[in-house]
C-alpha cells in the first residue's frame, strides 16, 4: 500500500515507542544524529530535565535521522536538533528553541498544566465510535457522500486519532465531489496517521476521482474506444474516465481486455491502473475481489 518493508517497520516502531506512550504521558521527541554537534550539546539537557520530570508524566524519545530517515521525513525535519512535544499521538509543541534547562522546564510546565497530564494516569476514556463508523460506511456504500462526510466529520471531532474516521471522511468527500476539501484533510493529517494503509486507500480514491470526465466527455471517450479497439491509449483513457465516473464494470472490462491483448504495453500500464482501482476501493470490496479473480484468470489461466 505504498510502503516498503523498512518503512512499515519504522511506522510500527514509532507507534510503539512514541505514539502509544504519548497516550498517557508527554513525550519529548528529539530528532538527532551522531555527527550533529548541537545535538550533543542539547542531549544532556534533555536527558536531565526529562529524568527530573518523569514523576510528572514526561518521557524522552529519540529519533536518529540517519537510521529513521522515513520518520524524520514525515515530520518534515529540515535541520537538527529538532524537538517536539507529543501528547495523545499528536505534536502539541515545538521545543527546539528550548536550549537551557530553565527554558525547557518552563515549556514543559506550561504543557503539563494545559493538557492536565497526570503521572501514571490511565488513558482518557475513548468513546465507542464503532457504531458511528459502521453507520458512516453504510451511508457511504449507499452513495450518499454528503451525509457520510457529515458522519465521519463528527467521528473525527470525537476521536481525532481515528484512522478509519479520517479515511472515511476523505472517501466521502471524494464521492460528494469535494476534491479540494478531501485534499485539505489529507494535507492536515498527523504524519503518524498519514502513512496508514487506510489513508493510502483514501488518497488513491482521490487521485482517481480527479480523472472524472466533464459532462459529455465520457461518451466521447467511450465512442473513441469503441471505434479504435486496438488503440491502447484510447482504451486506457476511457477506462480511467469510466472508473472516475462510477462505471467500474466498464473500466474493469476495458482494462482486462487490454491486459489480455498485450500485458506489457506501456510497462504494464493497464495492470497498474487496475491495481490502483483495487487500492482505492479496498481489497475486501466485492467488486475488487471479483475483478481480481478475473485478472488472475487472464494472467495465469
C-alpha positions, 0 to 999 in steps of 0.5 A, a space after each residue: 500500500 505504498 510502503 516498503 518493508 523498512 518503512 512499515 517497520 519504522 511506522 510500527 516502531 514509532 507507534 510503539 515507542 512514541 505514539 502509544 506512550 504519548 497516550 498517557 504521558 508527554 513525550 519529548 521527541 528529539 530528532 538527532 544524529 551522531 555527527 550533529 554537534 548541537 545535538 550533543 550539546 542539547 542531549 544532556 539537557 534533555 536527558 536531565 530535565 526529562 529524568 527530573 520530570 518523569 514523576 510528572 508524566 514526561 518521557 524522552 524519545 529519540 529519533 536518529 535521522 540517519 537510521 529513521 530517515 522515513 520518520 524524520 521525513 514525515 515530520 518534515 525535519 529540515 535541520 537538527 536538533 529538532 524537538 517536539 512535544 507529543 501528547 495523545 499521538 499528536 505534536 502539541 509543541 515545538 521545543 527546539 528553541 528550548 536550549 537551557 534547562 530553565 527554558 525547557 522546564 518552563 515549556 514543559 510546565 506550561 504543557 503539563 498544566 494545559 493538557 492536565 497530564 497526570 503521572 501514571 494516569 490511565 488513558 482518557 476514556 475513548 468513546 465507542 465510535 464503532 457504531 458511528 463508523 459502521 453507520 458512516 460506511 453504510 451511508 457511504 456504500 449507499 452513495 450518499 457522500 454528503 451525509 457520510 462526510 457529515 458522519 465521519 466529520 463528527 467521528 473525527 471531532 470525537 476521536 481525532 486519532 481515528 484512522 478509519 474516521 479520517 479515511 472515511 471522511 476523505 472517501 466521502 468527500 471524494 464521492 460528494 465531489 469535494 476534491 479540494 476539501 478531501 485534499 485539505 484533510 489529507 494535507 492536515 493529517 498527523 504524519 503518524 496517521 498519514 502513512 496508514 494503509 487506510 489513508 493510502 486507500 483514501 488518497 488513491 480514491 482521490 487521485 482517481 476521482 480527479 480523472 472524472 470526465 466533464 459532462 459529455 466527455 465520457 461518451 466521447 471517450 467511450 465512442 473513441 474506444 469503441 471505434 479504435 479497439 486496438 488503440 491502447 491509449 484510447 482504451 486506457 483513457 476511457 477506462 480511467 474516465 469510466 472508473 472516475 465516473 462510477 462505471 467500474 464494470 466498464 473500466 474493469 472490462 476495458 482494462 482486462 481486455 487490454 491486459 489480455 491483448 498485450 500485458 506489457 504495453 506501456 510497462 504494464 500500464 493497464 495492470 497498474 491502473 487496475 491495481 490502483 482501482 483495487 487500492 482505492 476501493 479496498 481489497 475486501 470490496 466485492 467488486 475488487 475481489 471479483 475483478 481480481 479473480 478475473 485478472 488472475 484468470 487472464 494472467 495465469 489461466 
